[in-house]
Amino acid sequence: MDKIQSLSSQIIQNNCSNDVFVNVQLAPPDPILGTAIAYKNDQSKDKMNLGVGAYRDDNEKPYVFKVVRKVDQMLSNDPTLDKEYLPIDGLAQFNELTKALIFGKDSAAIKEQRVVTVQAISGTGSLRIGFEFLQKFTPGEVYVSNPTWGNHHDIIRCAGLTFKNYPYYNAQKKGLDFEGMYNTLAQAKAGSIVLLHACAHNPTGYDLSEDQWRKLAALMKQNKLFPFFDSAYQGFASGDLVKDAFSIRLFTELGFQLVVSQSFAKNMGLYSERIGAFHIVCANKDTAVKVLSQIKLVIRPMYSNPPAHGARIAAKILGDQVLYNEWLEELNMVSKRIIDMRIAFKNELVRLQTPGNWDHITQQIGMFSFTGLTPEQCDVLINKYHIYLLRSGRISMCGITTKNVGYLAAAIKDAVVSIQQK
């Protein structure tokens, strides 16, 4: 017995001294998640979380769409539904309805059966499918806006592609740098992939005008650049589903072959359901059939098939006119709250005579805003006022309410004045 215990002890010691993962380094924390943790641990009654990437109501509470709750209950009470696996490409009804939502039900590409659609694991999963597929068949260099959503870079890298930045935001002017964007993409090699935010650019909040989209499309057509649209905010940006899909529909009507990543996290509030779609517009029906077969080969070893529940919720809402109208009404409500908070925020900064021009706050659109604050000014907000935001100056408009907008504006004025004085 003593020999057995001695041998066991020796084995344990050997295993400990031969740590297989001894060279694994501690990964840096995600800056957005780190902001959320710091906010959660703060005991101040005045604390604000302006880093959150999800909608909040005027009481700073998560919001579940009423129509989503209704459909959720309907599905729970439906005895005909089972928990069987979905096909590799997902729920067929969901795919058809999301295709029509993003391209328009009268889209020639859809009627000609040139659009391939598969259900995806929200926006992130859709992007990954897209870049994995492109890496296999059209592995051009990817051009990404500077700045962009932080996860874009890692998704592209993990798919085995390389990327370059194109200018997008002019910090000095606090506005869109379309000239820099255009001139950089004019130098891109034919076959390069250009990642474009369909609407509500994250993190700047600046979108191209319709004329700028047309000018960009002409350039990309001439130089044979491949568009990859990331659509995470359709209807959530302006409250208008058609307006927020303008860029995608324009490029499709102009005859581009392109891909679209689509998410329902924001515009249906289905964050945890991880529901999205991936679309490819092909040259013809025959190519579309072959493309779908290859996309399935990308999906199968990645996650096999997608979850059903979120897709059923979205499909039920999109496929029933009464439920669809209820969704539109709520979508307009949440979009309007964000727009109203932009106006109130800017007006309060102006009323307090905060140094600087704050017109950019209302010139931007969507969930996020680039305030133009310096890292040092952001530190004042965090350390003195318990207002949590990224040091880039990006804030989520969803964290602003009618109750705290005055506190935020006063804190920003103090931060701007105090740092200027130094």
Secondary structure, 3 states (H helix, E strand, C coil): CHHHHHHHHHHHHHHHHCCCCCCCCCCCCCHHHHHHHHHHHCCCCCCEECCCCCCECCCCCECCCHHHHHHHHHHHCCCCCCCCCCCCCCCHHHHHHHHHHHHCCCCHHHHCCCEEEEEEEHHHHHHHHHHHHHHHHCCCCEEEEECCCCHHHHHHHHCCCCEEEEECEECCCCEECHHHHHHHHCCCCCCCEEEEECCCCCCCCCCCCHHHHHHHHHHHHHHCCEEEEEECCCCCCCCCHHHHCHHHHHHHHCCCCEEEEEECCCCCCCCCCCEEEEEEECCCHHHHHHHHHHHHHHHCCCCCCCCCHHHHHHHHHHHCHHHHHHHHHHHHHHHHHHHHHHHHHHHHHHHCCCCCCCCHHHHCCCCEEECCCCHHHHHHHHHHHCEECCCCCEEEHHHCCCCCHHHHHHHHHHHHHHHHHC
